[in-house]
Amino acid sequence: MADHSTCSGGHGGRCVEVGSGLPGVVPVRDSKAPARAVLAVPTRSWTAFLATLRDCPPHDQVPAPTTTARAHLASVRRRGG
């Protein structure tokens, strides 16, 4: 499936594979679990996602989450979402 594979540097090999050739969707999967389900992302959504990543500041320049943001994330995790 993989046309492209990418990994986060120095974080234990968290890698995804991104495919192509399917009309209207971009298939994405965990490269360490190729037998698991593939996430089919609509092409327009994938393009917007990549544009957002390009516009983000480098990781070391992102401000730390506020107390409110941390509380929200904790709430989402407790709900399983």
Helices and strands as residue ranges (DSSP letters): E 4-7, E 15-18, E 25-30, E 39-42, H 43-55, G 59-61, H 67-79
